[in-house]
């Protein structure tokens, strides 16, 4: 999230205005120091371990760790035939990670001769997040993607009157929601179970992990024989930043009709729309 996604200042749909005109390209890169020690682990081996990691912020994408090549176990890397080309970074070379009988194919890439506008990428390599077994910032495991230093999560208690409707039927109504504000995303309304028609909810196997909020469990909603999958989620044991929404239910604004204080809210446009 952070600077480059959603309604953030350099996202696809900025939510505000500047008092000046900027010559910002449609595809923007921002490369900066990350003060945290970062490790990537695969098959029991620490493949990368660095206190000199960089973060690459890129329009429409979550940040990516870039490691100095000196801080990577190059003896575990096997060159790949894969090549890709990015119009703002240049041509990328790839390597697979091989540890014993396990292989993470094409898991590592580098711009060995980057375009002049991204010359600072030379000497650094990056990893596909989900092709490693585990990631750590300092001694804490991180899930989902790197934590963006410009991303913020705030939870506020509210007395707003919230009604959630699906196919014309009220499926939740509350005057004691918790509002979760997250950088680049629409406000989310978390409701107590007592204010939700939980008899309409059907648990699913879907689980997601957010690096800022924790692990979420999902439910589908059945209304008049129609099932809308994975429409509701809850964080049973959220991280401290989102502790106040523990056990509460949240409906995906993008796929329900949401009334707040009697006013029908416009459905936000996000990647989940």
Protein Blocks (a to p, Z undefined) as FASTA:
>chain_A
ZZmgcjbfklmbdcbdcfbdcdddfbdcdddddfbdcdddeehiafbdcfkbccdddehi
acdddddfklpcfklpccdfbdcddfknopcddddddehjbccehkbccdfbgcfklmmm
gopacddfklpfbdcehjbccehiacdfkbccdddddfbdcdddeehiafbdcfbbccdd
dehiacdddddfklpcfklpccdfbdcddfklopcddddddeehiacehkbccdfbacfk
lmmmgoiacddfklcccdeehiacdddddfkZZ
